[in-house]
Amino acid sequence: MSRQRGSVSVELAILTPAFLLLMVLGIVSGRTAVAYSVIDLAAHDAARTASLSRDAGTARALATVAAQDTLAHQGVSCVDTPDGEPLVTVDTSGFAVPVGQPAAVSVTVTCTVSFADVALPGVPDHRRLTSTFVSPLDTYRGRS
């Protein structure tokens, strides 16, 4: 019986750091998944908004605003830009396709999310996430 005295303390000292590391990994993974989901939603909303526009210029402007609004509403800010807004790239080449032929608009949203508040060795302080969504343009609706 005396040979086992203190064995619980040694086990606890060995397992506690591993348990804490596992918890931090879970937190970072969960936050990454949530942020990616929000960025994916922003790309979807932006592409859908752009596809409802009548011209390429309006589509670009409305898509950017839609992506920014979605991220702001979900509480995600980007750390790679001074104003915390995402990089929104809108491909409006579908507006040049003649009416009656299938066309689409594509939006890519890129945002770097911060993990600076999880300040532990080995944990990245940020992660760059990108999502693209394509939305069809109405085949028989006028476009310019």
TIROBA-403987 format. One line per 5 residues: number of its first residue (from 1); their letters; for each residue x, y, z of C-alpha. Coordinates in nm, 3 decimals. Example, Ala and Ser with C-alpha at 12.3 -4.5 7.8 and 13.67 -1.06 7.14 Angstrom:
// residues 2
1	as	1.230/-0.450/0.780 ~ 1.367/-0.106/0.714
//
This chain:
// residues 144
1	msrqr	0.000/0.000/0.000 ~ 0.279/0.246/0.077 ~ 0.431/0.204/-0.272 ~ 0.123/0.367/-0.428 ~ 0.122/0.678/-0.210
6	gsvsv	0.141/0.992/-0.421 ~ 0.067/0.812/-0.747 ~ -0.252/1.013/-0.797 ~ -0.056/1.337/-0.768 ~ 0.196/1.221/-1.028
11	elail	-0.081/1.109/-1.265 ~ -0.258/1.441/-1.221 ~ 0.063/1.633/-1.288 ~ 0.118/1.436/-1.610 ~ -0.241/1.444/-1.740
16	tpafl	-0.339/1.806/-1.658 ~ -0.129/1.972/-1.934 ~ -0.252/1.720/-2.190 ~ -0.612/1.784/-2.086 ~ -0.566/2.161/-2.107
21	llmvl	-0.406/2.128/-2.451 ~ -0.699/1.917/-2.567 ~ -0.944/2.182/-2.441 ~ -0.758/2.464/-2.617 ~ -0.749/2.261/-2.939
26	givsg	-1.125/2.211/-2.911 ~ -1.183/2.582/-2.855 ~ -0.970/2.686/-3.155 ~ -1.129/2.421/-3.378 ~ -1.478/2.524/-3.273
31	rtava	-1.411/2.893/-3.328 ~ -1.260/2.818/-3.669 ~ -1.565/2.615/-3.769 ~ -1.804/2.889/-3.657 ~ -1.603/3.161/-3.835
36	ysvid	-1.587/2.954/-4.155 ~ -1.962/2.897/-4.139 ~ -2.024/3.271/-4.106 ~ -1.786/3.352/-4.395 ~ -1.959/3.088/-4.606
41	laahd	-2.295/3.250/-4.523 ~ -2.155/3.593/-4.614 ~ -2.040/3.462/-4.955 ~ -2.383/3.307/-5.012 ~ -2.570/3.625/-4.917
46	aarta	-2.338/3.841/-5.128 ~ -2.371/3.619/-5.437 ~ -2.748/3.602/-5.404 ~ -2.772/3.979/-5.364 ~ -2.544/4.035/-5.666
51	slsrd	-2.749/3.798/-5.882 ~ -3.062/4.006/-5.822 ~ -2.898/4.324/-5.955 ~ -2.956/4.460/-6.307 ~ -2.596/4.561/-6.383
56	agtar	-2.241/4.466/-6.290 ~ -2.154/4.787/-6.101 ~ -2.457/4.766/-5.875 ~ -2.395/4.394/-5.825 ~ -2.039/4.458/-5.701
61	alatv	-2.146/4.731/-5.463 ~ -2.444/4.543/-5.321 ~ -2.247/4.218/-5.284 ~ -1.978/4.392/-5.081 ~ -2.235/4.555/-4.854
66	aaqdt	-2.423/4.225/-4.811 ~ -2.105/4.039/-4.710 ~ -2.006/4.311/-4.464 ~ -2.356/4.320/-4.314 ~ -2.367/3.942/-4.269
71	lahqg	-2.030/3.933/-4.093 ~ -2.121/4.230/-3.873 ~ -2.457/4.076/-3.783 ~ -2.284/3.750/-3.684 ~ -2.014/3.932/-3.484
76	vscvd	-1.713/3.834/-3.697 ~ -1.450/4.095/-3.776 ~ -1.146/4.056/-3.996 ~ -0.805/4.142/-3.851 ~ -0.618/4.188/-4.180
81	tpdge	-0.795/4.512/-4.269 ~ -0.791/4.834/-4.068 ~ -1.169/4.865/-4.065 ~ -1.233/4.497/-3.986 ~ -1.412/4.437/-4.315
86	plvtv	-1.361/4.131/-4.536 ~ -1.201/4.124/-4.879 ~ -1.491/4.069/-5.120 ~ -1.416/3.974/-5.481 ~ -1.711/3.975/-5.720
91	dtsgf	-1.694/3.815/-6.066 ~ -1.961/3.989/-6.271 ~ -1.857/3.855/-6.610 ~ -2.197/3.683/-6.634 ~ -2.361/4.021/-6.690
96	avpvg	-2.191/4.035/-7.032 ~ -2.362/3.713/-7.144 ~ -2.659/3.784/-7.374 ~ -3.009/3.748/-7.234 ~ -3.149/3.401/-7.298
101	qpaav	-2.821/3.225/-7.219 ~ -2.732/3.089/-6.874 ~ -2.499/3.307/-6.669 ~ -2.388/3.341/-6.309 ~ -2.218/3.574/-6.066
106	svtvt	-1.947/3.453/-5.828 ~ -1.845/3.606/-5.495 ~ -1.537/3.519/-5.291 ~ -1.515/3.640/-4.931 ~ -1.176/3.632/-4.756
111	ctvsf	-1.131/3.717/-4.390 ~ -0.855/3.663/-4.135 ~ -1.000/3.580/-3.795 ~ -0.804/3.631/-3.474 ~ -0.725/3.384/-3.198
116	adval	-0.507/3.634/-3.009 ~ -0.721/3.593/-2.697 ~ -0.615/3.225/-2.679 ~ -0.254/3.311/-2.597 ~ -0.086/2.975/-2.560
121	pgvpd	0.228/2.834/-2.721 ~ 0.155/2.652/-3.045 ~ -0.182/2.820/-3.099 ~ -0.188/3.041/-3.411 ~ -0.285/3.402/-3.346
126	hrrlt	-0.495/3.419/-3.665 ~ -0.629/3.212/-3.952 ~ -0.721/3.321/-4.306 ~ -1.053/3.179/-4.425 ~ -1.199/3.199/-4.776
131	stfvs	-1.534/3.097/-4.919 ~ -1.676/3.124/-5.270 ~ -2.037/3.102/-5.379 ~ -2.188/3.111/-5.728 ~ -2.543/3.228/-5.790
136	pldty	-2.718/3.206/-6.129 ~ -2.852/3.513/-6.308 ~ -3.208/3.501/-6.436 ~ -3.178/3.377/-6.794 ~ -3.453/3.601/-6.934
141	rgrs	-3.403/3.913/-6.722 ~ -3.243/4.216/-6.884 ~ -2.885/4.289/-6.780 ~ -2.624/4.543/-6.871
//
